[in-house]
Amino acid sequence: MDKMYIETSIVSHATAWPSRDITIAGLQQQARDWWATERRKFELVTSQLTLDEAADGDPSAAADRLKLLQGLPLVDINADVEALAEQLIQAHAMPEKAGADAIHVAAAALGGVKYLLTLNCRHIANAHELPRIYELLDRAGLGDLLICTPAEFLGYSADDQQSDT
């Protein structure tokens, strides 16, 4: 069974109150659908950073997020992870303001994970940034990590989102 790193945006979207913003509501539904139908197909892991981020904010919402993460094994965040995260930033594979996101990528890559599941398309699953991230990871001998969104596992397509006319 392949290992999958669960990043904070997944549990945040899966447990959030439904948004009035249709785009965010769609992402929330993807996270919920993935959690309901796909999670059992993977060995899920996370990190202390994810737990810390999930614990922030409204206590009731934080409890819901932490409940989804409960019992997941943690990948290490150590000096090697911090150094790789810094390399990602220094190489402009990720912006400096995305330090925590770089830690997620580095922790997953060094944690022997096949997939990093995220809904963070600003700094992690970003088509402009992914080639640089993958290139740096490949040069470091860590080229097996795939950064994905729930939609990629659920098989959603633009055609599925359009009404029949």
Buried (B, 14 or more C-beta within 10 A) or exposed (E): EEBBBBBBBBBBBBBBEEBEEEEBBBBBBBBBBBBEEBBEEBEBBBBEBBBEBBEEEEEEBBEBBBEBBEEBEBBEBEEEBBEBBBBBBEEEBBBEEBBBBBBBBBBBBBBEBBBBBBBBBEBBBBEEBBEBBBEBBEEBEBEEBBBBBBBBBBEBEEEEEEEEE
